[in-house]
Amino acid sequence: MDYKFRFAPSIKIKRTTSQIMFELLIALLAVLAFSLVYYQMEYGLNYVIHILTMLAASLITAYAIEVLYAVATKKDIKKHLSSSYPYITSIILVLITSVNVQIYPIVISTAFAIFIGKLAFGGFGQNIFNPAGVGRIVLVTAFGGHTLADLAVGATPVSSVNAQSWTVAAGGFEKFLEGFGGWTGLLTGWHPGAIGETPAILMLILGVVLIVRQVIDWRITISYLITLFVMGLVFALIGGMDLSYGLFQVINGGAIFGAVFMLTDPVTSPVHPVGRAIFGVGAAILTFIIRLFGQTPGGVVFAIVLMNILVPMIDYLLAGNQIKTYKKAMMSLAGVAVVAVLFSTLAGNVVQVVSAQDENVSVLDVTDEGSSKVYRVESKGFNAGDKNIVLVQISGDGTVESVSFEKFADSDAEGAPARSDDFLSQFVGLDVVSEIDVDTSNSATFSSNSVLEAVKAAAAEHGGQ
């Protein structure tokens, strides 16, 4: 019996995998360098030290797991480490993490990323999930509230818009962006967020360089970002929002970082060129769905890992000679694109757009408690569909005696730090005549900000009596 083999067309690249990984490393370090400069200039050296400590802890954990795996499987340690590239996973994981995460969650999530995300499948080149994505999901779902109160930063664009169900009514978008330096701040990345997700322009430049250098596949990056933009644009048109909302979807919430550094992982993306475009469009659809209807603010990492599951199916459906399957692949891509437009149209008709002008905080009632008064304040937090109710007790001489929740409408996964004694105790002793201001928690920005606004409203009410 004779066997006939037909090989698909391919492009020969002279550079080795190590050389490609080195160029990817340089790009990631450029993003890290920007973040270190930002946190140094805006928050101080202790933030920079903590970021570097997070990175060191992740790297040590990653290499330790890799060495143990090599020993257990009787592989040459040096050879295994040189072909496994654990440092890439560690750097990406730290860059998609908030600055105030404690060290031990980083260690645990890195261990999951390296072992469950990669080594359990046989090592680099055989894993089906993006390892850093696996680590990030473990970090968010298991350790969302494990943060450091003394490394708090202000509100982030993604947490702010997520509190409004990823909607801003027409005419209110520019006002919404004022707190983050407007479009300039958003594009340059000069605002809080996950450590490496903010510098949009820098990452786009790096993305172009990596595409030209054939380090990443342009089909995935472009299809993802264009689809996300178009879905945001259609959603804005139907829902009555500013058209700039489409651009906001692209440059916010880690979308560009995911498009450049995570979706393009050749190991966990489809083989067929058009299949990679389908992969990018599918990831954009999932990102959009999670943002509008899920509990994870950015949605990018979850979308990437979910699409990783579908890669074998995409490869199976498009298996064979790439020239012969091209028509089938293009029809599939067109079908997925239509789904994206139809879904964004449907979402624009069913999702209630939240106005930036809506009243976020109001004093419901006041009761006397001896020489002090207790103000019962309703304040919008993370949950756009419901509001927190905060009790603020103010003494006769005008100082805050206590702050507590009567009703906590936000989820513990996103708002737990705002309920902690460490955070609430910051208000005790403050003079209501002076400016009320404390550091809000970066990992529970809107929940903690709802408390701050409630105390301010109670102070204003108290001062007016």
N, C-alpha and C positions, 0 to 999 in steps of 0.2 A: 504494500500500500504506500502510495506517495502522499506526502504532506506538502501543501503549498502555503507559504507564509506571505502576507502582504503587510508591509510596514507603513504606518501613517507618516506623512511629511513631518519633518522636524527641523529645528534650527540648531545648528551647532554653536555652542558657546565655549570659547577657549578657556575661560576662567573656571577654577575649581569651586566646589561648594564652600570651602574655607575662605576663598577670596570673596565670594558673594556675601557670606556671613560677616566678613570683616567690614565690607561697605555698609551693610545693614547696621552693624555695631556703631560705626562712625555717625550715621544718621540719628540713631537713638541717643547717643552721647550729646549730639548737638541740641536735641530737645531737652535732655537733662540739664545741660549747661544753662539754657534759657531759664528753666524753672529755678535753678539755684540762684541765679541773678535776681529773678523776680522776688523770691521769698527773702533774700538777703536785704534788698532795697525796701521792700514793703513791710516786712515783719521782723527781721533781725536774724542774727547768726544762729540762734538756738533752733530756728526752723531748718536752716541749712544743715546743721549738725544732725538733726533728727532724720532728715531725708537720706543723708549719707549712711546713717546708722541702719535705717530700714534696708537700704541697698546692700550693705555689708552683711546683715543678718540673712537676707534672701540668698545672696551669693554663697555664703558659707553653708547654708542649708542645702542648696541645690547641689553643690559639689559633694557634700557629705553623702547625700542620697545616691548620687551617681557612683561614687566610690564603693559604697556598700553593695550596690547592684552589680558592679563589675566583679567584686569579690565573690558574691553569691553565685554568679553565673560563670565564674572562672574565666573571666576575660582579662586581657591585659589592660590595666588601669589607665596608663598613659594613652594608649591607642583609643580606648573607649571615650575618654574625656575629650580627646582632640576631634572626635567625630560626632559628639552629642550636643555640643554648644549650649550647655546649661545657662551660661551668662545671658544669652538672648532672652530666655524665659524670665529670668530674675529681673532684668532691666525693664522689660515690658510690664511685668506685674507691678513693680513699684511705680512706674509712670502712670498707670491707670488706677492708682490708689490715692485716697485723700491724705493730706500731709499729717494729720493728727491721729492716724491709726497707731495703736500700740505695737510693740515689737513682736510679742509672741503670736498674735494672729498672722503676722507676715511670715513667721517661721512655719506655722502650720499650713497656711495656704500655699506656700512655696513647696512644701513636702507633697501636698496633694497635686500641685501642678506638675512636678517632676515625675512622681511615681505613678499616680493614677492617670494623669494627662498624657504621659509619654512612655515611661518604662514598662508599665503593665501591658502595653500593646506590643512590646518587643524593642522599644527604643526609638531613637530619631529616624524618621523616614517611614515608620510603620504605624504611628499614632493616628487616630481618626479625629481627635479633638485638638483644638488649639490649646496647648498646655497652660499658657498664661491666662486664657479665658477660663479654664477650669479652676485655676487658683483664685481668680477674681470672684467667681460665683461662690466658692467656698467662703471667701472673706466676707462678702456681702450678706449671704444668707445665715452664716453661723456666727459672725463677729461684727455685725453692723453697729452695735452700740458700744464696742470696746475702743473708746477713743480717749485722747488726752485733753483734759479741759484747758490746760495751760498753753495749748497750741491751737487755739480756736482762731478762725478767720471769719470774714463776713459772708454774706449771702452769695451764692454762685448762680450764674444764669440758668443752669439746668434745674437746680432745686427751686428757683424762683418761678420759672415757667411751669414746672411740674406741679407746683401748688395751685396753678390755675388750669390744670388739666391740659397743659401744652397748648393753651389758647390765649390770645390777647385780642380784644375787640379792635375794630378799625379805629384809627386815630389815637390809640393808646400805646403803640409799639415804641415810638421814640421815647416816650416818658418811661416806659418799662426799662429801656436800655440805659437810661441816664445813670442808674446806680452802678453800671459796669463800664463807664467811660464811653458810652455810645458805641457806634459801629467801629470807631477807631480802637477802643479798648477791646472789643470783641474780636476783631481781626488780628490785632497784635498779640492778644493773649494776656494783656496786663490786667488780669482780674482773677479772683480765686476759682478753684476748680480742682479736679484730680490733678496730680502733680504734673503730668505731661500732656493733658488733653487740651490746653488752652491756646497755644501759639498757632493759630490757624494759618497765617501767611507762611510762617517758617515751615510748617509741615507740608504745605502745598508745594513749596519750593523743593524741599527734600524729596517729596513724592515724584516730582518731575525728573529730578536727577536720578533717582533710583529706577524710574521707568526707562530713561534714556540709556542707563547703564545695564539694562535688562536684569536688574536685581529683583524687581517685582513685575507682575503682569498688569499692563494698563487696563485690560478689559475688566478686571475685577474692580479696581479703584474707580474708574470712570463710570461704569454701569451703576455702581452703588451710590456714588455721590449725585449723579444726574437723576436717578430714580427718586432718591430722597428729596431732591430739590423739586422735581415735578410733582411729586405727591404733596409736598408742602404747599406748592403754588395752587394746585387744584383745590386742596382743602381750604386754603385761604379764600379763593374765589367763591366757592360754594358757601363757606361759613361766614363770610363778611368780615375778613381780616385784611390787614395790610399785605400787599403782594410781597413785601420784603420778608414775610414769614417763611417763604420757601428757602431763602438764603440762610435764615436763622436756623432752620432744621439741619442744614449742612455743616455750619461752622460751630455748632453748639453740641454739648453732650458727648464729646469724644468721637464724633462721626468721622472726622478726617484722620485722627490717629488710628482708628479701627480700619479705615479704608486703606491706609498706607502701610501699616505695620502688622496687622493681624489677619484681616481677610485674605491678604496676598500670600500667606504662608503656603508654599507650593505643596507641602505634604498633606495639608488638610483642605485643599481646594481641588476642583475637578481637573481631569486631564485634557478634555476636549476644549479648544480655545473658546468656542461659543458657549460651551458648558460653564466656563468661568464667568462669562457675562450673565448667564442665567443665575449663577451662584450669587453674583453681586446684586442683581435685581431682587432676588428672593430675600437676601439679607436686609435690603432696604425696606421691603414690605414688612418684614418681621420687626425691624427697628421702629417703624412708624406705628405698628399695632401695639407694641409694648409701651411706647411713649404715651399713646392716647388712652389705652385701656388697662395697662399693667401697673404694678407697684414699684417697678425699677425705673428711676428717673430717666437715665440716658438710653437704656435699652440696647446699646450697641453690642456689648459683650455677650448678653444672652442671645441676641439674634445670630451672632457669629457661631456660637456653640450649637445652636439649634440647626443652623444651616450645615454645619459639619456633619450632622447626622444624615442629611440628605445627599451628601456628596456621592456615596456609593450608588445611590439610585440614579443620579444624574449621569455618572460614568456608565452605568449599565444601559440606560436608555440610549446613550450616544456612542456605544461601543462599536468598534469597527473602523474602517477606513474613513479618515476625517473628511476627505473630499466627497465620498459617497453619502456621508451622514450630514453634510453641511446644510442641505435644504431642510431636513428634519430638525436640525438644531436651530436654524433660524426661525422656523415656524414655532418651535417651543419657546424661544426667546420672545417672539412677538406675543404669544399667548400669555406669558408671565407679565410682560409689560402692560397688556390690557388689564390684567387682574389688578396691577398696581394702580392704574388710573381709576378703575371701577371702585376699588376699595376706598381710595381717597375721596372720590365723589360721594360715596355712601356715608363715609365718616363726616364729611362736611354737612350732610343733611341731618345727622343724628346726634352729633356731639354739640353740647351747649357751649357756646363761646363765652368765656368769662371776661367781663370788662375790667380793664385796669383801673377804672374809676369806681368800681364797687367798693362800698364801705367795708373795710377789713376788720375794724374793731369798734365796739360800742359798749358803754356801761349799761348793764341791765338794771341793776338796783344797788342800793346802799343800805347797810344795816349797822346799828350801833352796837359796839362791844365794849361797854364800860367807857373808858376815856378815848377809845380808838374807834375807827370806822372800818368796816369790811366792804370793799367794792367788788361786786360780782361783774366780771367783764367777759364779754364774748369776743374772741379774737381768732381770725383765720390762720390756720397753720398749714401743715403739709396736705391735708385732706381738703380738696376743693369742694366736696359735697357737704361738708359739715364743719363746724367750728369748735375750737376748744373753749372751755369756760374756766377762767382763772380767777382765783380769790386773792385779792390784794388787801392786806390789813395795814392801815396807816395810823400812827399814833396821833394824839392831840397836838404834839409839837411838830408834826409834819415829817416824821421819819418812817420809813417802811419797816414794819415789824415782822411780816411774814408774807410769803408768796407760795401758793399751792394750786393744784388743779382740782376743780370740782368735776370736770369732765375732760377727758383726754381723747379727742376724736382721731388723732393720728395713730399710725401703726407703730408698735414698739420697734420694728425693724428700722424705721426711719427716724423715729422721734425719741427713743429711749434716753439719750443724753440730756434732753431738755427736762426730763422728769427727775434727774438726779439731784441729790442734796447739794452737791458741789456747785451745780449751776444755779439753782434757786437761791442758795444762801448768799450769792453775790449781791442780791438786791437789798438784803437786810441791813438796815442802818443808813441807807441812802436818804438824803434830804430831798423831798419832793419839790422844793422851791428851785433847787439846782437842776442841772441837766441830768436826766436819767439815762445812763449808758453803761452797758457791760458787754463783754465779748460773747458773741453768740457762738454756738457749736457748729463747726464746719460739717459734721456728719449728721446734724439735725437742724439745719439752718432755719427752715421755716417754722418748725416746732418751737425752737428756742426764740426765734424772732417774734413769734406770736405772744410769748410771755413778756418780752421786752415792750412790745406795743401795748399790751394790756396794762403793764405797770405805768407806762407813760400816760395812758388814758385815765387811769385811776388818780395819778398825781395831778393831772390837769383838772379833773373833777373836784378833787380835794382842795386845790388852790382856788377854785372858783367859789367855794362856799364861805 
